[in-house]
Amino acid sequence: MFWPLFIAVVLIAIVVVGVVIATAVNQVPAARPWATVAALAIAAFPVSIVLHNVLSAVFGGEEAVSFIIALLIAPGLIAAGTLGVAVTLRRDARFAQVGTSLAVSGAGLVLFAVYAVFALVVTSVSGGNPPYQAFIEATALVLSAATIAIGTVLAVVTRYQVPAATRSST
């Protein structure tokens, strides 16, 4: 029930976060390695979702490799790249607020990755979805999406305050 809305929120947010990161990295080159990780993972996320759905339909069951990439690897790498950029930007006084905002968005992605690992372990151990799984899933997805969205909005707002703060009045 929550998955379509969650995926839509995350896809929009990661594209916006990617734009914020790309514009900040031009002025803070030390963030480039982390920005590269984030960019590659941002590209891999929707591709792996589509690939998973297509391959699952073709083969008539769950296709595991693209599922693991879409559920664990891409979100984990997006979180790692975003948090790496956030830490790097926090070191530059001009971009400290942008870094903090990206850290909030990255924390939402970490929450999703932690939930994904939890869900895979629980369903593997129990052989299916236990009764409490639906509540935990709904709670994790809502909290994760809200945190990602709040961090993304804050990142946009703080990022576009940086140029105004650094302009001279000559």
Steps between C-alpha positions, in 0.01 A plus 500: 500500500777746590755384241382697193485827695828424677682425172361817340611716795845341505552529123407868498707570811815324379491687170465831685775399746717410201449849354583664834812284531606577141469875552683493834782277378602764246590729789625231741709260289592285801147357484547360147581138593188477716295681237610241244384216726167674552453574128570142392267361765229755415515378140503133605195526727223556243674278244511211747133550592390488136735211425366307798139548389574406138710193585249384761221524243705319233608217731174479692645549847719722712833578335746520788806689369324818387278477809805507729649788299174699517428424865844502661798594287376811317330660803800415717740658253276804454500538879878455520564749219254753638639471853857524368413818312318628810804450723729661243269800456469544878874572505450806277329779698313623189341158450457383862121533491481323165709218645271472801193490275656230282581305816129501588411370155777240523369391840163425341675283242692322777169432678366343180813288453481380863135411453581313178762288677257439786224395259727263310623336820153470654339358188790258449491376859123475527441378145258782427362821641422471871191685633701795634678556168226719348510746791880521502508542122242778500674680786846467345388614156308803632788608727758441230304687230426790736864529607624482140244760387571740788876472446458554127287813543747637756790422266339694216415796723843516663689437176340790323565730796877446462557718189306792650709477818831503310431787258680827558308824499730683258 
